Amino acid sequence: MGMLKEESGQGAAELILIFGGIIVIAIIAAIYYRNYLVGMGSEINKTDVKNINDSLTNLANKFNSN
């Protein structure tokens, strides 16, 4: 019956569980954020780089036509 009333490690165990939960949530958030950034990066590469390349080509054509 002495084990049922033993509560000396309860606080430490609760803190470990809380920190473990926070770490799991942070890892999941980092994975979703990474996927978001990877998707955004490919979208930036597709549109913005093409627009800049087209603008530079048009500018070069203007200088070459004169």
C-alpha positions as CSV (number, residue, x, y, z in Angstrom):
1,M,0.0,0.0,0.0
2,G,3.0,2.3,0.3
3,M,3.4,2.6,-3.5
4,L,-0.1,4.0,-4.0
5,K,0.7,7.0,-1.8
6,E,4.1,7.7,-3.4
7,E,3.8,11.0,-5.3
8,S,7.4,12.3,-5.2
9,G,8.1,11.8,-8.9
10,Q,4.7,12.9,-10.1
11,G,5.7,16.5,-10.8
12,A,8.7,15.5,-12.8
13,A,6.7,13.0,-14.8
14,E,4.1,15.6,-15.6
15,L,6.7,18.1,-16.8
16,I,8.3,15.4,-19.0
17,L,4.9,14.7,-20.6
18,I,4.2,18.4,-21.1
19,F,7.6,19.0,-22.7
20,G,7.2,15.9,-24.9
21,G,3.8,17.1,-26.1
22,I,5.3,20.5,-26.9
23,I,8.1,18.9,-28.8
24,V,5.7,16.8,-30.9
25,I,3.6,19.8,-31.7
26,A,6.7,21.8,-32.7
27,I,8.0,18.9,-35.0
28,I,4.6,18.7,-36.7
29,A,4.4,22.4,-37.2
30,A,8.0,22.4,-38.6
31,I,7.1,19.7,-41.1
32,Y,4.0,21.6,-42.3
33,Y,6.0,24.8,-42.5
34,R,8.8,23.1,-44.5
35,N,6.2,21.7,-47.0
36,Y,4.7,25.2,-47.3
37,L,8.1,26.8,-48.0
38,V,9.1,24.1,-50.5
39,G,5.8,24.6,-52.3
40,M,6.3,28.4,-52.2
41,G,9.8,28.1,-53.4
42,S,8.8,26.2,-56.5
43,E,6.0,28.6,-57.2
44,I,8.5,31.5,-56.9
45,N,10.9,29.8,-59.3
46,K,8.2,29.2,-61.9
47,T,6.6,32.6,-62.0
48,D,9.0,35.3,-60.7
49,V,12.1,34.0,-62.3
50,K,10.3,33.6,-65.7
51,N,9.0,37.2,-65.4
52,I,12.5,38.5,-64.6
53,N,14.0,36.5,-67.4
54,D,11.4,37.8,-69.9
55,S,11.9,41.4,-68.8
56,L,15.7,41.1,-69.2
57,T,15.2,39.5,-72.6
58,N,12.9,42.3,-73.7
59,L,15.4,44.9,-72.4
60,A,18.2,43.2,-74.3
61,N,16.1,43.1,-77.5
62,K,15.5,46.9,-77.2
63,F,19.2,47.6,-77.0
64,N,20.0,45.2,-79.8
65,S,17.3,46.6,-82.2
66,N,18.9,50.1,-82.1
